[in-house]
Amino acid sequence: AESEQKTEETVETKEEEYKEGKASMGDFIGGLKQEIFVSYEAPLYTVVNTFEVDGKKFEERKYEANRKWVSAKMTHKINEEKKMTNDMFMSLFNYIAGKNETSDKIPMTVPVSMLNKKIEDETKEMEMSFYLDAKQQEYPPKPNNPALYITTRPELTVYTRTVGGFMNEAKWKKER
């Protein structure tokens, strides 16, 4: 069936051959300029319902199917979460800063999607994804980093509220 098709692409490069460089100051300043002066592109969604619990509002959103994202996934101990989150973010940022097969610089988008799965009491798998802008949807450039991959997501229902910054284990527990 069509829904069973593989939705992830992988890079054939051996992991030990790839060395992640740091983003340049120009890339950082360009990102900061976008942060201050430009609004971010986001995947299309419909607000299905709005809820309020204990004074906090959140939405049920239905995101459209067949949208492409660039992703990274790591398994780690909970006490290593901050480092792993930072490492994944920087790998994804380097991809949009031009570390991809075509050296395209891709605008930052929202949201930064996080999927956390508990493996054991102190271990979890974390996947972080950046939505790819409209220009990159049809033919996104392959990542140079073999730890990154392109996914095409099915229609997705999400319950969310907007928060600033990164979520960590303590913030997630507070949100529950």
Summary of the structure (lengths in Angstrom):
residues: 176
radius of gyration: 16.9
end to end distance: 36.6
largest distance: 50.9
contacts: 427
relative contact order: 0.25
helix: 27%
strand: 35%
